Each structure stands twice: as structure tokens, then as C-alpha cells.
Amino acid sequence: MSEVSKSRAGLALALPGTWLIRIGWVLSGLVIAFFLLDAGMKMTGADVSVSATVALGYPAHQVRAIGFILLILTGLYAIPRTSVLGALGATGYLGGAVAAQLRVESPLISHVLFGVYLGLMLWGGLYLREPRLRTLLPLVGPRETSF
């Protein structure tokens, strides 16, 4: 194989990985931006955020604490070394959001499943941007050889 063919083959193999990582960071960036907006609104006591949280059954005095927890989890998720820990914590946070929406009988597609959508984006982004996670949890198993 010539040097040009080898370099083209190497480029072809490296390019999809680069795109996977970029797409992963875009997905993660969208989740991070949403979480930062939500945490900021809760921590500043924005009327719309407080009223929505109170409507779910939480006391108004706990809204800032909820925002602070989300801010910490978002920071952990955004830092590559702690991103898995942040994703695990954020998954628990989103599970609580889904449970709260179910408890007050919110609309399924738009409200209840919104936390599921965010969770899929959160883990999808992390999966695409973190090669070690793809190695740990491959979507396709090893091929079996038959004789």
C-alpha cells in the first residue's frame, strides 16, 4: 500500500470519530445551556420558575436550593473528567422531574417526557464525545465467527 493510500485510509478512519465527538459536544452543549438557564432562573427567583416549581408541589423556599443542585450537577457534567458523575446525578434529577410531572398529571408528550428527552440528549452527547464510554458500552457486540 502506498503512503498516500495509507494516509487516506487513516484520514477516513479518523474523520468519523472527530464528527462523533463534535456532535456529542453540540448535544451536550444544548443540555448544558438548558440546565444553566433553568438553574439561573431558579437561583435568581424568577417568577415563572418559582410558580412552575410550586405548581409541582415544592415549597417556594426550596426553589433556590433546587437551582443550586442543578448548577453543581451541570458543572460536573461539563467538565470532561467528572462528566459521567455529572450525568449520573443529572439523570437522578431528571427522574425526579419526570416523577413530579407524573404526580400532578401533566401532559405526557410535552411535560412528563421532557425529562426523558433531556436525559437521552445528555447521555447521547456524553456517549458520542467520550470514546472510553463507547468502549465500555458498545452499541454493537463483537462478531461471532462460525466454522
mmCIF file of the C-alpha atoms, coordinates in Angstrom:
data_MODEL
# 
_entry.id   MODEL 
# 
loop_
_atom_site.group_PDB 
_atom_site.id 
_atom_site.type_symbol 
_atom_site.label_atom_id 
_atom_site.label_alt_id 
_atom_site.label_comp_id 
_atom_site.label_asym_id 
_atom_site.label_entity_id 
_atom_site.label_seq_id 
_atom_site.pdbx_PDB_ins_code 
_atom_site.Cartn_x 
_atom_site.Cartn_y 
_atom_site.Cartn_z 
_atom_site.occupancy 
_atom_site.B_iso_or_equiv 
_atom_site.pdbx_formal_charge 
_atom_site.auth_seq_id 
_atom_site.auth_comp_id 
_atom_site.auth_asym_id 
_atom_site.auth_atom_id 
_atom_site.pdbx_PDB_model_num 
ATOM 1   C CA . MET A 1 1   ? 0.000   0.000   0.000  1.00 0.00 ? 1   MET A CA 1 
ATOM 2   C CA . SER A 1 2   ? 1.423   3.382   -0.928 1.00 0.00 ? 2   SER A CA 1 
ATOM 3   C CA . GLU A 1 3   ? 1.972   6.182   1.595  1.00 0.00 ? 3   GLU A CA 1 
ATOM 4   C CA . VAL A 1 4   ? -0.872  8.207   0.026  1.00 0.00 ? 4   VAL A CA 1 
ATOM 5   C CA . SER A 1 5   ? -3.280  5.284   0.361  1.00 0.00 ? 5   SER A CA 1 
ATOM 6   C CA . LYS A 1 6   ? -2.260  4.763   3.978  1.00 0.00 ? 6   LYS A CA 1 
ATOM 7   C CA . SER A 1 7   ? -2.764  8.418   4.835  1.00 0.00 ? 7   SER A CA 1 
ATOM 8   C CA . ARG A 1 8   ? -6.162  8.487   3.110  1.00 0.00 ? 8   ARG A CA 1 
ATOM 9   C CA . ALA A 1 9   ? -7.221  5.333   4.941  1.00 0.00 ? 9   ALA A CA 1 
ATOM 10  C CA . GLY A 1 10  ? -6.094  6.860   8.243  1.00 0.00 ? 10  GLY A CA 1 
ATOM 11  C CA . LEU A 1 11  ? -7.981  10.080  7.480  1.00 0.00 ? 11  LEU A CA 1 
ATOM 12  C CA . ALA A 1 12  ? -11.122 8.168   6.570  1.00 0.00 ? 12  ALA A CA 1 
ATOM 13  C CA . LEU A 1 13  ? -10.990 6.268   9.858  1.00 0.00 ? 13  LEU A CA 1 
ATOM 14  C CA . ALA A 1 14  ? -10.219 9.344   11.968 1.00 0.00 ? 14  ALA A CA 1 
ATOM 15  C CA . LEU A 1 15  ? -12.844 11.623  10.445 1.00 0.00 ? 15  LEU A CA 1 
ATOM 16  C CA . PRO A 1 16  ? -15.947 9.790   11.724 1.00 0.00 ? 16  PRO A CA 1 
ATOM 17  C CA . GLY A 1 17  ? -14.557 9.811   15.265 1.00 0.00 ? 17  GLY A CA 1 
ATOM 18  C CA . THR A 1 18  ? -13.970 13.556  15.022 1.00 0.00 ? 18  THR A CA 1 
ATOM 19  C CA . TRP A 1 19  ? -17.519 14.119  13.841 1.00 0.00 ? 19  TRP A CA 1 
ATOM 20  C CA . LEU A 1 20  ? -18.923 11.908  16.581 1.00 0.00 ? 20  LEU A CA 1 
ATOM 21  C CA . ILE A 1 21  ? -17.095 13.970  19.192 1.00 0.00 ? 21  ILE A CA 1 
ATOM 22  C CA . ARG A 1 22  ? -18.286 17.252  17.650 1.00 0.00 ? 22  ARG A CA 1 
ATOM 23  C CA . ILE A 1 23  ? -21.894 16.097  17.506 1.00 0.00 ? 23  ILE A CA 1 
ATOM 24  C CA . GLY A 1 24  ? -21.559 14.882  21.092 1.00 0.00 ? 24  GLY A CA 1 
ATOM 25  C CA . TRP A 1 25  ? -20.344 18.294  22.245 1.00 0.00 ? 25  TRP A CA 1 
ATOM 26  C CA . VAL A 1 26  ? -23.203 20.005  20.395 1.00 0.00 ? 26  VAL A CA 1 
ATOM 27  C CA . LEU A 1 27  ? -25.758 17.764  22.120 1.00 0.00 ? 27  LEU A CA 1 
ATOM 28  C CA . SER A 1 28  ? -24.024 18.214  25.464 1.00 0.00 ? 28  SER A CA 1 
ATOM 29  C CA . GLY A 1 29  ? -23.828 21.967  24.887 1.00 0.00 ? 29  GLY A CA 1 
ATOM 30  C CA . LEU A 1 30  ? -27.579 22.170  24.327 1.00 0.00 ? 30  LEU A CA 1 
ATOM 31  C CA . VAL A 1 31  ? -28.234 20.257  27.554 1.00 0.00 ? 31  VAL A CA 1 
ATOM 32  C CA . ILE A 1 32  ? -25.710 22.375  29.461 1.00 0.00 ? 32  ILE A CA 1 
ATOM 33  C CA . ALA A 1 33  ? -27.254 25.599  28.128 1.00 0.00 ? 33  ALA A CA 1 
ATOM 34  C CA . PHE A 1 34  ? -30.753 24.489  29.136 1.00 0.00 ? 34  PHE A CA 1 
ATOM 35  C CA . PHE A 1 35  ? -29.603 23.400  32.595 1.00 0.00 ? 35  PHE A CA 1 
ATOM 36  C CA . LEU A 1 36  ? -27.726 26.670  33.151 1.00 0.00 ? 36  LEU A CA 1 
ATOM 37  C CA . LEU A 1 37  ? -30.784 28.669  32.111 1.00 0.00 ? 37  LEU A CA 1 
ATOM 38  C CA . ASP A 1 38  ? -33.045 26.639  34.387 1.00 0.00 ? 38  ASP A CA 1 
ATOM 39  C CA . ALA A 1 39  ? -30.616 26.775  37.332 1.00 0.00 ? 39  ALA A CA 1 
ATOM 40  C CA . GLY A 1 40  ? -30.106 30.513  36.852 1.00 0.00 ? 40  GLY A CA 1 
ATOM 41  C CA . MET A 1 41  ? -33.837 31.198  36.818 1.00 0.00 ? 41  MET A CA 1 
ATOM 42  C CA . LYS A 1 42  ? -34.333 29.114  39.953 1.00 0.00 ? 42  LYS A CA 1 
ATOM 43  C CA . MET A 1 43  ? -31.404 30.703  41.806 1.00 0.00 ? 43  MET A CA 1 
ATOM 44  C CA . THR A 1 44  ? -32.481 34.259  40.953 1.00 0.00 ? 44  THR A CA 1 
ATOM 45  C CA . GLY A 1 45  ? -36.059 33.520  41.977 1.00 0.00 ? 45  GLY A CA 1 
ATOM 46  C CA . ALA A 1 46  ? -37.630 34.281  38.585 1.00 0.00 ? 46  ALA A CA 1 
ATOM 47  C CA . ASP A 1 47  ? -41.417 34.362  38.991 1.00 0.00 ? 47  ASP A CA 1 
ATOM 48  C CA . VAL A 1 48  ? -42.084 31.902  36.177 1.00 0.00 ? 48  VAL A CA 1 
ATOM 49  C CA . SER A 1 49  ? -39.624 29.371  37.602 1.00 0.00 ? 49  SER A CA 1 
ATOM 50  C CA . VAL A 1 50  ? -40.863 29.709  41.185 1.00 0.00 ? 50  VAL A CA 1 
ATOM 51  C CA . SER A 1 51  ? -44.526 29.434  40.182 1.00 0.00 ? 51  SER A CA 1 
ATOM 52  C CA . ALA A 1 52  ? -43.863 26.380  37.987 1.00 0.00 ? 52  ALA A CA 1 
ATOM 53  C CA . THR A 1 53  ? -41.922 24.658  40.772 1.00 0.00 ? 53  THR A CA 1 
ATOM 54  C CA . VAL A 1 54  ? -44.597 25.473  43.364 1.00 0.00 ? 54  VAL A CA 1 
ATOM 55  C CA . ALA A 1 55  ? -47.245 24.101  40.961 1.00 0.00 ? 55  ALA A CA 1 
ATOM 56  C CA . LEU A 1 56  ? -45.375 20.786  41.070 1.00 0.00 ? 56  LEU A CA 1 
ATOM 57  C CA . GLY A 1 57  ? -45.776 20.701  44.847 1.00 0.00 ? 57  GLY A CA 1 
ATOM 58  C CA . TYR A 1 58  ? -42.431 22.039  46.043 1.00 0.00 ? 58  TYR A CA 1 
ATOM 59  C CA . PRO A 1 59  ? -42.288 24.838  48.628 1.00 0.00 ? 59  PRO A CA 1 
ATOM 60  C CA . ALA A 1 60  ? -41.171 28.213  47.254 1.00 0.00 ? 60  ALA A CA 1 
ATOM 61  C CA . HIS A 1 61  ? -38.295 28.447  49.726 1.00 0.00 ? 61  HIS A CA 1 
ATOM 62  C CA . GLN A 1 62  ? -36.668 25.327  48.205 1.00 0.00 ? 62  GLN A CA 1 
ATOM 63  C CA . VAL A 1 63  ? -36.522 26.620  44.626 1.00 0.00 ? 63  VAL A CA 1 
ATOM 64  C CA . ARG A 1 64  ? -33.087 28.238  45.054 1.00 0.00 ? 64  ARG A CA 1 
ATOM 65  C CA . ALA A 1 65  ? -31.688 25.029  46.574 1.00 0.00 ? 65  ALA A CA 1 
ATOM 66  C CA . ILE A 1 66  ? -33.004 23.029  43.623 1.00 0.00 ? 66  ILE A CA 1 
ATOM 67  C CA . GLY A 1 67  ? -31.340 25.509  41.262 1.00 0.00 ? 67  GLY A CA 1 
ATOM 68  C CA . PHE A 1 68  ? -28.065 25.238  43.167 1.00 0.00 ? 68  PHE A CA 1 
ATOM 69  C CA . ILE A 1 69  ? -28.133 21.439  42.956 1.00 0.00 ? 69  ILE A CA 1 
ATOM 70  C CA . LEU A 1 70  ? -28.750 21.634  39.216 1.00 0.00 ? 70  LEU A CA 1 
ATOM 71  C CA . LEU A 1 71  ? -25.900 24.131  38.819 1.00 0.00 ? 71  LEU A CA 1 
ATOM 72  C CA . ILE A 1 72  ? -23.474 21.789  40.607 1.00 0.00 ? 72  ILE A CA 1 
ATOM 73  C CA . LEU A 1 73  ? -24.583 18.800  38.509 1.00 0.00 ? 73  LEU A CA 1 
ATOM 74  C CA . THR A 1 74  ? -24.273 20.841  35.315 1.00 0.00 ? 74  THR A CA 1 
ATOM 75  C CA . GLY A 1 75  ? -20.741 21.868  36.238 1.00 0.00 ? 75  GLY A CA 1 
ATOM 76  C CA . LEU A 1 76  ? -19.792 18.259  36.897 1.00 0.00 ? 76  LEU A CA 1 
ATOM 77  C CA . TYR A 1 77  ? -21.287 17.215  33.543 1.00 0.00 ? 77  TYR A CA 1 
ATOM 78  C CA . ALA A 1 78  ? -19.496 19.984  31.627 1.00 0.00 ? 78  ALA A CA 1 
ATOM 79  C CA . ILE A 1 79  ? -16.033 19.053  32.933 1.00 0.00 ? 79  ILE A CA 1 
ATOM 80  C CA . PRO A 1 80  ? -14.713 16.058  30.946 1.00 0.00 ? 80  PRO A CA 1 
ATOM 81  C CA . ARG A 1 81  ? -13.049 14.365  33.957 1.00 0.00 ? 81  ARG A CA 1 
ATOM 82  C CA . THR A 1 82  ? -16.278 14.428  36.011 1.00 0.00 ? 82  THR A CA 1 
ATOM 83  C CA . SER A 1 83  ? -18.818 14.218  33.179 1.00 0.00 ? 83  SER A CA 1 
ATOM 84  C CA . VAL A 1 84  ? -20.001 10.683  33.995 1.00 0.00 ? 84  VAL A CA 1 
ATOM 85  C CA . LEU A 1 85  ? -20.583 11.631  37.641 1.00 0.00 ? 85  LEU A CA 1 
ATOM 86  C CA . GLY A 1 86  ? -22.490 14.726  36.493 1.00 0.00 ? 86  GLY A CA 1 
ATOM 87  C CA . ALA A 1 87  ? -24.534 12.648  34.045 1.00 0.00 ? 87  ALA A CA 1 
ATOM 88  C CA . LEU A 1 88  ? -25.465 10.180  36.780 1.00 0.00 ? 88  LEU A CA 1 
ATOM 89  C CA . GLY A 1 89  ? -26.538 12.975  39.110 1.00 0.00 ? 89  GLY A CA 1 
ATOM 90  C CA . ALA A 1 90  ? -28.432 14.789  36.372 1.00 0.00 ? 90  ALA A CA 1 
ATOM 91  C CA . THR A 1 91  ? -30.202 11.539  35.492 1.00 0.00 ? 91  THR A CA 1 
ATOM 92  C CA . GLY A 1 92  ? -31.469 11.338  39.068 1.00 0.00 ? 92  GLY A CA 1 
ATOM 93  C CA . TYR A 1 93  ? -32.512 15.000  38.899 1.00 0.00 ? 93  TYR A CA 1 
ATOM 94  C CA . LEU A 1 94  ? -34.408 14.391  35.650 1.00 0.00 ? 94  LEU A CA 1 
ATOM 95  C CA . GLY A 1 95  ? -36.026 11.276  37.118 1.00 0.00 ? 95  GLY A CA 1 
ATOM 96  C CA . GLY A 1 96  ? -37.362 13.427  39.936 1.00 0.00 ? 96  GLY A CA 1 
ATOM 97  C CA . ALA A 1 97  ? -38.672 15.917  37.395 1.00 0.00 ? 97  ALA A CA 1 
ATOM 98  C CA . VAL A 1 98  ? -40.471 13.172  35.480 1.00 0.00 ? 98  VAL A CA 1 
ATOM 99  C CA . ALA A 1 99  ? -41.949 11.794  38.724 1.00 0.00 ? 99  ALA A CA 1 
ATOM 100 C CA . ALA A 1 100 ? -43.131 15.267  39.775 1.00 0.00 ? 100 ALA A CA 1 
ATOM 101 C CA . GLN A 1 101 ? -44.788 15.824  36.397 1.00 0.00 ? 101 GLN A CA 1 
ATOM 102 C CA . LEU A 1 102 ? -46.487 12.428  36.600 1.00 0.00 ? 102 LEU A CA 1 
ATOM 103 C CA . ARG A 1 103 ? -47.725 13.163  40.117 1.00 0.00 ? 103 ARG A CA 1 
ATOM 104 C CA . VAL A 1 104 ? -49.558 16.315  39.039 1.00 0.00 ? 104 VAL A CA 1 
ATOM 105 C CA . GLU A 1 105 ? -50.859 14.570  35.891 1.00 0.00 ? 105 GLU A CA 1 
ATOM 106 C CA . SER A 1 106 ? -49.151 16.873  33.393 1.00 0.00 ? 106 SER A CA 1 
ATOM 107 C CA . PRO A 1 107 ? -49.458 16.184  29.646 1.00 0.00 ? 107 PRO A CA 1 
ATOM 108 C CA . LEU A 1 108 ? -47.356 13.158  28.707 1.00 0.00 ? 108 LEU A CA 1 
ATOM 109 C CA . ILE A 1 109 ? -45.582 14.188  25.494 1.00 0.00 ? 109 ILE A CA 1 
ATOM 110 C CA . SER A 1 110 ? -44.777 17.812  26.310 1.00 0.00 ? 110 SER A CA 1 
ATOM 111 C CA . HIS A 1 111 ? -44.208 17.782  30.080 1.00 0.00 ? 111 HIS A CA 1 
ATOM 112 C CA . VAL A 1 112 ? -43.718 14.303  31.539 1.00 0.00 ? 112 VAL A CA 1 
ATOM 113 C CA . LEU A 1 113 ? -41.390 13.026  28.823 1.00 0.00 ? 113 LEU A CA 1 
ATOM 114 C CA . PHE A 1 114 ? -39.386 16.263  28.569 1.00 0.00 ? 114 PHE A CA 1 
ATOM 115 C CA . GLY A 1 115 ? -37.029 14.977  31.250 1.00 0.00 ? 115 GLY A CA 1 
ATOM 116 C CA . VAL A 1 116 ? -36.632 11.754  29.275 1.00 0.00 ? 116 VAL A CA 1 
ATOM 117 C CA . TYR A 1 117 ? -35.797 13.739  26.124 1.00 0.00 ? 117 TYR A CA 1 
ATOM 118 C CA . LEU A 1 118 ? -33.180 15.731  28.031 1.00 0.00 ? 118 LEU A CA 1 
ATOM 119 C CA . GLY A 1 119 ? -31.769 12.547  29.545 1.00 0.00 ? 119 GLY A CA 1 
ATOM 120 C CA . LEU A 1 120 ? -31.412 10.970  26.111 1.00 0.00 ? 120 LEU A CA 1 
ATOM 121 C CA . MET A 1 121 ? -29.628 14.075  24.828 1.00 0.00 ? 121 MET A CA 1 
ATOM 122 C CA . LEU A 1 122 ? -27.448 14.164  27.953 1.00 0.00 ? 122 LEU A CA 1 
ATOM 123 C CA . TRP A 1 123 ? -26.298 10.546  27.667 1.00 0.00 ? 123 TRP A CA 1 
ATOM 124 C CA . GLY A 1 124 ? -26.228 10.601  23.849 1.00 0.00 ? 124 GLY A CA 1 
ATOM 125 C CA . GLY A 1 125 ? -23.942 13.623  23.888 1.00 0.00 ? 125 GLY A CA 1 
ATOM 126 C CA . LEU A 1 126 ? -21.687 12.061  26.503 1.00 0.00 ? 126 LEU A CA 1 
ATOM 127 C CA . TYR A 1 127 ? -21.596 8.758   24.628 1.00 0.00 ? 127 TYR A CA 1 
ATOM 128 C CA . LEU A 1 128 ? -20.560 10.446  21.393 1.00 0.00 ? 128 LEU A CA 1 
ATOM 129 C CA . ARG A 1 129 ? -17.942 12.757  22.923 1.00 0.00 ? 129 ARG A CA 1 
ATOM 130 C CA . GLU A 1 130 ? -16.339 10.187  25.234 1.00 0.00 ? 130 GLU A CA 1 
ATOM 131 C CA . PRO A 1 131 ? -14.573 7.321   23.407 1.00 0.00 ? 131 PRO A CA 1 
ATOM 132 C CA . ARG A 1 132 ? -13.943 5.454   26.687 1.00 0.00 ? 132 ARG A CA 1 
ATOM 133 C CA . LEU A 1 133 ? -17.692 5.280   27.294 1.00 0.00 ? 133 LEU A CA 1 
ATOM 134 C CA . ARG A 1 134 ? -18.214 3.880   23.791 1.00 0.00 ? 134 ARG A CA 1 
ATOM 135 C CA . THR A 1 135 ? -15.588 1.233   24.567 1.00 0.00 ? 135 THR A CA 1 
ATOM 136 C CA . LEU A 1 136 ? -17.218 0.384   27.881 1.00 0.00 ? 136 LEU A CA 1 
ATOM 137 C CA . LEU A 1 137 ? -20.746 0.218   26.419 1.00 0.00 ? 137 LEU A CA 1 
ATOM 138 C CA . PRO A 1 138 ? -20.530 -0.679  22.724 1.00 0.00 ? 138 PRO A CA 1 
ATOM 139 C CA . LEU A 1 139 ? -23.804 -0.473  20.833 1.00 0.00 ? 139 LEU A CA 1 
ATOM 140 C CA . VAL A 1 140 ? -22.757 -3.416  18.660 1.00 0.00 ? 140 VAL A CA 1 
ATOM 141 C CA . GLY A 1 141 ? -21.291 -6.533  20.219 1.00 0.00 ? 141 GLY A CA 1 
ATOM 142 C CA . PRO A 1 142 ? -18.307 -8.434  18.849 1.00 0.00 ? 142 PRO A CA 1 
ATOM 143 C CA . ARG A 1 143 ? -18.866 -10.534 15.790 1.00 0.00 ? 143 ARG A CA 1 
ATOM 144 C CA . GLU A 1 144 ? -19.066 -14.251 16.251 1.00 0.00 ? 144 GLU A CA 1 
ATOM 145 C CA . THR A 1 145 ? -17.020 -16.429 13.973 1.00 0.00 ? 145 THR A CA 1 
ATOM 146 C CA . SER A 1 146 ? -18.525 -19.606 12.644 1.00 0.00 ? 146 SER A CA 1 
ATOM 147 C CA . PHE A 1 147 ? -16.552 -22.586 11.471 1.00 0.00 ? 147 PHE A CA 1 
# 
